[in-house]
């Protein structure tokens, strides 16, 4: 099933590697604008960002277990 997410923005938490990276890539391939989140792996976050197709994606850092950073 192919869904076109054009015009939609998604936040993928924990997307600096592994399943999170794959999910971010899948959303980008489906035309979503992706916010790549990482907690401590800045290089991984940047690698994910650089691997995404399309434009307008961003990378954000934060500890989502802390309300003031979420």
C-alpha positions as CSV (number, residue, x, y, z in Angstrom):
1,X,0.0,0.0,0.0
2,X,1.4,3.4,-1.0
3,X,0.3,6.5,0.8
4,X,1.4,9.9,-0.4
5,X,2.3,12.1,2.6
6,X,2.9,15.2,0.5
7,X,2.2,18.3,2.6
8,X,2.5,16.4,5.9
9,X,5.3,16.7,8.5
10,X,6.2,13.7,10.7
11,X,8.5,13.5,13.7
12,X,10.3,10.2,14.0
13,X,11.8,9.8,17.4
14,X,14.9,7.8,17.8
15,X,15.7,8.0,14.1
16,X,19.5,8.3,14.3
17,X,19.8,4.5,13.5
18,X,18.0,1.2,13.1
19,X,14.3,1.0,12.8
20,X,13.8,4.7,13.4
21,X,16.1,5.6,10.5
22,X,14.3,3.1,8.2
23,X,10.9,4.7,9.2
24,X,12.2,8.2,8.6
25,X,13.5,7.1,5.1
26,X,10.1,5.4,4.3
27,X,8.2,8.6,5.2
28,X,10.6,10.7,3.1
29,X,10.1,8.3,0.2
30,X,6.4,8.8,0.6
31,X,6.9,12.6,0.2
32,X,6.6,13.6,3.9
33,X,8.7,16.2,5.4
34,X,10.6,14.5,8.2
35,X,11.9,15.8,11.6
36,X,14.7,13.5,12.5
37,X,15.1,13.1,16.3
38,X,18.1,11.9,18.2
39,X,18.9,11.9,21.9
40,X,22.7,11.6,22.0
41,X,23.9,10.3,18.6
42,X,24.3,13.6,16.7
43,X,26.3,12.0,13.9
44,X,23.6,9.3,13.4
45,X,21.0,12.0,13.3
46,X,22.9,13.9,10.6
47,X,23.5,10.6,8.7
48,X,19.8,9.9,8.7
49,X,19.0,13.5,7.6
50,X,21.5,13.2,4.7
51,X,20.0,9.8,3.6
52,X,16.5,11.2,3.1
53,X,15.0,11.9,-0.3
54,X,13.3,15.2,-0.9
55,X,13.8,18.5,0.7
56,X,12.9,20.4,3.9
57,X,13.8,17.8,6.4
58,X,15.3,18.8,9.8
59,X,17.2,17.2,12.6
60,X,16.3,17.9,16.3
61,X,18.0,16.8,19.5
62,X,16.2,16.2,22.8
63,X,15.6,13.8,25.7
64,X,11.9,13.1,25.3
65,X,11.7,11.6,28.7
66,X,12.2,15.1,30.1
67,X,9.0,17.2,29.7
68,X,11.0,20.5,29.3
69,X,12.9,19.0,26.3
70,X,10.0,17.2,24.7
